[in-house]
Amino acid sequence: MPRVLTQTDVAGFRERLCDAATKLFDTRGREGFTMRELASELGVSAMTPYRYFKDKEDILAAVRARAFNRWADKLEAAFESAGPAAEKSAAVYRAYVDFAFNETAAYKLMFDLAQPDEAEYPELVAANIRARATMTAYVRALVDEGILEGDPELIGHVFWASLHGAVVLKLAGKLHADYDFERISGAAFQRLFEGFRKK
């Protein structure tokens, strides 16, 4: 009789499976591999992944939720480790950029346009809510300290949209040598910051 899997066993295999799936999604795309190939990558039977996930969409949602939570972990740690609001802002920026360029496959999957309906995956919805909160917490601190003025949610999303755009251009190799990532993102942040600065 097969051994009954513990919660630790289940969590451990799900982690391994998500790691393997992240690589396959990155190199082959959503439709570029089968569940059988994923199982082969893990050295398990073709049906084993179905004991842990309903289908490939379910796996993609789990992979994305894990990525959003790892990202939020890094941003929250950066926020908590810094001092005044201006330092928190710089720390969150650096953590964001480090994650995007060090975990590029995960970052791309997080924001890929071809995604299943997130509402069907509560874990992914929760991870997205947490990620959004991390992208506005440092702005709220800047507003609370009287450095910026306005709606922290709106300002946070404006900064996020700008930084994400610069990251995507860098990842796609679309930035000219004279206008590298640091120069573009720094100029954008400075202009936006000045626009929202308390008068």
C-alpha positions as CSV (number, residue, x, y, z in Angstrom):
1,M,0.0,0.0,0.0
2,P,1.4,3.4,-0.9
3,R,2.6,5.7,1.9
4,V,0.1,8.4,2.8
5,L,1.5,11.8,1.9
6,T,2.0,14.3,4.7
7,Q,1.3,18.0,4.2
8,T,5.0,18.5,4.0
9,D,5.3,16.0,1.2
10,V,2.5,17.6,-0.7
11,A,3.9,21.2,-0.2
12,G,7.4,20.0,-1.2
13,F,6.2,18.3,-4.4
14,R,4.1,21.3,-5.3
15,E,7.1,23.5,-4.9
16,R,9.2,21.3,-7.1
17,L,6.5,21.1,-9.7
18,C,6.0,24.9,-9.8
19,D,9.8,25.4,-10.2
20,A,9.9,23.0,-13.1
21,A,6.7,24.6,-14.6
22,T,8.2,28.1,-14.3
23,K,11.1,27.1,-16.5
24,L,8.9,25.4,-19.0
25,F,6.5,28.3,-19.2
26,D,9.4,30.6,-19.7
27,T,11.2,28.6,-22.4
28,R,8.2,27.2,-24.2
29,G,5.2,29.3,-23.4
30,R,1.8,28.3,-22.0
31,E,1.0,26.0,-24.9
32,G,4.5,24.8,-25.5
33,F,4.6,21.7,-23.3
34,T,2.3,19.0,-22.1
35,M,1.5,17.8,-18.6
36,R,3.3,14.5,-19.6
37,E,6.5,16.5,-20.4
38,L,6.2,18.3,-17.1
39,A,5.9,15.0,-15.3
40,S,8.9,13.6,-17.3
41,E,10.9,16.7,-16.2
42,L,10.1,15.8,-12.6
43,G,10.8,12.1,-13.1
44,V,7.3,11.0,-12.1
45,S,4.4,9.3,-13.8
46,A,2.3,11.2,-16.3
47,M,-0.7,11.3,-13.9
48,T,1.2,12.4,-10.8
49,P,0.8,16.2,-11.5
50,Y,-3.0,15.7,-11.5
51,R,-2.9,14.6,-7.9
52,Y,-1.7,18.1,-7.0
53,F,-3.2,20.3,-9.7
54,K,-6.4,20.2,-11.8
55,D,-4.7,21.2,-15.0
56,K,-2.0,23.4,-16.6
57,E,-4.0,26.6,-15.9
58,D,-4.2,25.6,-12.3
59,I,-0.4,25.2,-12.3
60,L,0.1,28.6,-14.0
61,A,-2.1,30.3,-11.4
62,A,0.0,28.7,-8.6
63,V,3.3,29.6,-10.3
64,R,2.1,33.2,-10.6
65,A,0.8,33.4,-7.0
66,R,4.1,32.1,-5.7
67,A,6.0,34.7,-7.8
68,F,3.8,37.5,-6.6
69,N,4.3,36.4,-3.0
70,R,8.1,36.2,-3.3
71,W,8.1,39.6,-4.9
72,A,5.9,41.0,-2.1
73,D,8.2,39.4,0.5
74,K,11.2,41.2,-1.0
75,L,9.4,44.6,-1.3
76,E,8.0,44.3,2.3
77,A,11.4,43.4,3.7
78,A,12.9,46.4,1.9
79,F,10.2,48.6,3.2
80,E,10.6,47.4,6.8
81,S,14.4,47.5,6.8
82,A,14.6,51.2,5.7
83,G,14.2,54.3,7.9
84,P,12.3,57.4,6.9
85,A,9.9,57.4,3.9
86,A,12.4,58.6,1.3
87,E,14.7,55.7,2.3
88,K,11.8,53.3,2.2
89,S,11.0,54.5,-1.3
90,A,14.5,53.9,-2.6
91,A,14.7,50.5,-0.9
92,V,11.4,49.3,-2.5
93,Y,12.6,50.6,-5.9
94,R,15.8,48.6,-5.6
95,A,14.1,45.5,-4.4
96,Y,11.6,45.7,-7.3
97,V,14.4,46.1,-9.9
98,D,16.5,43.3,-8.3
99,F,13.5,40.9,-8.4
100,A,12.7,41.8,-12.0
101,F,16.2,41.2,-13.3
102,N,17.2,38.3,-11.0
103,E,13.9,36.4,-11.4
104,T,13.1,37.3,-14.9
105,A,11.1,34.2,-15.8
106,A,8.8,34.7,-12.8
107,Y,8.5,38.4,-13.4
108,K,7.4,37.8,-17.0
109,L,4.9,35.2,-16.0
110,M,3.4,37.5,-13.3
111,F,2.5,40.1,-16.0
112,D,2.0,38.0,-19.1
113,L,-1.0,39.3,-21.0
114,A,-2.3,35.8,-21.9
115,Q,-3.6,34.7,-18.5
116,P,-6.7,32.7,-17.4
117,D,-9.4,34.5,-15.4
118,E,-7.7,35.3,-12.0
119,A,-11.1,35.3,-10.2
120,E,-11.1,31.5,-10.4
121,Y,-8.0,31.2,-8.3
122,P,-8.4,32.7,-4.8
123,E,-4.7,32.1,-4.0
124,L,-3.7,34.3,-7.0
125,V,-6.2,36.9,-6.1
126,A,-4.8,37.2,-2.6
127,A,-1.3,37.4,-3.9
128,N,-2.2,40.2,-6.3
129,I,-3.9,42.1,-3.5
130,R,-0.8,41.8,-1.4
131,A,1.4,42.9,-4.2
132,R,-0.7,45.9,-4.9
133,A,-0.5,46.8,-1.2
134,T,3.3,46.7,-1.3
135,M,3.4,49.0,-4.2
136,T,1.4,51.7,-2.4
137,A,2.7,51.3,1.2
138,Y,5.9,53.4,0.6
139,V,3.8,56.1,-1.1
140,R,1.5,56.2,1.8
141,A,4.6,56.8,4.0
142,L,5.7,59.6,1.8
143,V,2.2,61.2,2.0
144,D,2.1,60.7,5.8
145,E,5.4,62.4,6.2
146,G,4.2,65.4,4.1
147,I,6.6,64.8,1.2
148,L,4.0,64.0,-1.4
149,E,0.3,64.9,-1.6
150,G,-2.6,63.1,-3.2
151,D,-4.2,59.7,-3.2
152,P,-1.4,57.2,-2.2
153,E,-3.2,54.4,-4.2
154,L,-3.2,56.4,-7.4
155,I,0.3,57.7,-6.9
156,G,1.6,54.2,-6.2
157,H,0.0,52.9,-9.3
158,V,1.5,55.7,-11.4
159,F,5.0,55.0,-10.1
160,W,4.4,51.2,-10.6
161,A,3.2,51.7,-14.2
162,S,6.3,53.8,-15.0
163,L,8.8,51.4,-13.4
164,H,7.1,48.3,-14.9
165,G,7.3,50.0,-18.4
166,A,11.0,50.6,-18.0
167,V,11.6,47.1,-16.8
168,V,9.8,45.6,-19.7
169,L,11.7,47.7,-22.2
170,K,15.0,46.6,-20.6
171,L,14.0,42.9,-20.6
172,A,12.9,43.2,-24.3
173,G,16.3,44.8,-25.2
174,K,14.6,47.9,-26.4
175,L,16.5,50.6,-24.5
176,H,19.2,52.5,-26.5
177,A,22.7,52.5,-25.0
178,D,22.5,56.2,-24.4
179,Y,19.3,55.8,-22.5
180,D,19.9,52.8,-20.2
181,F,17.5,51.5,-17.6
182,E,18.9,53.5,-14.7
183,R,18.8,56.7,-16.6
184,I,15.2,56.2,-17.9
185,S,13.7,55.0,-14.7
186,G,15.6,57.6,-12.6
187,A,14.4,60.4,-14.9
188,A,10.8,59.1,-14.8
189,F,10.8,58.7,-11.0
190,Q,12.2,62.2,-10.5
191,R,9.7,63.9,-12.8
192,L,6.8,62.0,-11.3
193,F,8.0,62.7,-7.8
194,E,8.2,66.4,-8.5
195,G,4.7,66.3,-9.9
196,F,3.3,64.8,-6.7
197,R,5.5,66.7,-4.3
198,K,3.6,68.7,-1.6
199,K,3.5,72.3,-2.6
